[in-house]
Amino acid sequence: MKIKLRVDVLEKLQREKQWTDTELAKRMGISRSRLWRAKLPEDHTEYCSPGESLITGALLAFPEKSFDDLFFLDRMCS
């Protein structure tokens, strides 16, 4: 299983708050480049799956949202 970011949900929340990527990253306690890499398509060479800091940061930036609102588990082929 792999944790994936619901990019569409995150970007919708970001637009509602009128936060730039810089502002959102600051509120999440991560770098802007880390946020940018997590938003990329998975097949992009710069893509980086969400890790502990991004997951924690997203939940802190949007305390009204649950893990399942912002992330999902994806089965990986073996």
C-alpha positions as CSV (number, residue, x, y, z in Angstrom):
1,M,0.0,0.0,0.0
2,K,1.1,3.5,-0.7
3,I,-0.2,6.8,0.8
4,K,-1.2,9.3,-1.8
5,L,-2.2,13.0,-1.5
6,R,-5.6,14.0,-2.7
7,V,-4.1,16.9,-4.7
8,D,-7.5,18.1,-6.0
9,V,-8.8,18.4,-2.4
10,L,-5.7,20.1,-1.2
11,E,-5.7,22.6,-4.0
12,K,-9.5,23.3,-3.5
13,L,-8.9,24.0,0.2
14,Q,-5.9,26.2,-0.7
15,R,-8.0,28.2,-3.2
16,E,-10.7,28.7,-0.6
17,K,-8.2,30.1,1.9
18,Q,-6.5,32.1,-0.9
19,W,-3.1,30.7,0.1
20,T,-0.2,30.6,-2.3
21,D,2.0,27.5,-2.3
22,T,4.5,29.5,-0.2
23,E,1.9,30.3,2.4
24,L,0.5,26.8,2.5
25,A,4.0,25.3,2.8
26,K,4.8,27.7,5.6
27,R,1.6,26.7,7.5
28,M,2.4,23.0,6.9
29,G,6.0,23.5,8.2
30,I,7.6,22.1,5.0
31,S,9.5,23.7,2.1
32,R,7.6,25.0,-0.9
33,S,9.6,22.6,-3.1
34,R,8.5,19.7,-1.0
35,L,4.9,20.7,-1.5
36,W,5.4,21.2,-5.2
37,R,6.9,17.7,-5.6
38,A,4.0,16.1,-3.7
39,K,1.5,17.8,-6.1
40,L,3.2,16.5,-9.2
41,P,1.9,13.5,-11.2
42,E,3.4,10.3,-9.9
43,D,5.1,9.5,-13.1
44,H,7.0,12.9,-13.1
45,T,10.7,12.5,-12.4
46,E,10.6,15.1,-9.5
47,Y,7.5,13.5,-7.8
48,C,7.9,12.7,-4.1
49,S,5.2,10.8,-2.3
50,P,3.9,12.3,0.9
51,G,5.9,11.5,4.0
52,E,5.4,12.0,7.6
53,S,6.2,15.8,7.6
54,L,3.8,16.5,4.7
55,I,1.0,14.4,6.2
56,T,1.4,16.0,9.6
57,G,1.6,19.4,8.1
58,A,-1.5,19.0,6.0
59,L,-3.5,17.9,9.0
60,L,-2.2,20.9,11.0
61,A,-3.0,23.4,8.3
62,F,-6.5,22.0,7.9
63,P,-7.5,20.8,11.4
64,E,-11.1,20.4,10.3
65,K,-10.1,17.7,7.8
66,S,-9.3,14.1,8.5
67,F,-6.6,11.9,7.1
68,D,-9.1,10.3,4.7
69,D,-10.2,13.8,3.5
70,L,-6.6,14.6,2.4
71,F,-5.0,11.2,1.6
72,F,-5.9,7.8,0.3
73,L,-4.2,4.4,0.2
74,D,-3.4,3.0,-3.2
75,R,-2.5,-0.6,-3.8
76,M,0.8,-1.2,-5.6
77,C,1.3,-3.9,-8.1
78,S,3.8,-6.5,-7.1
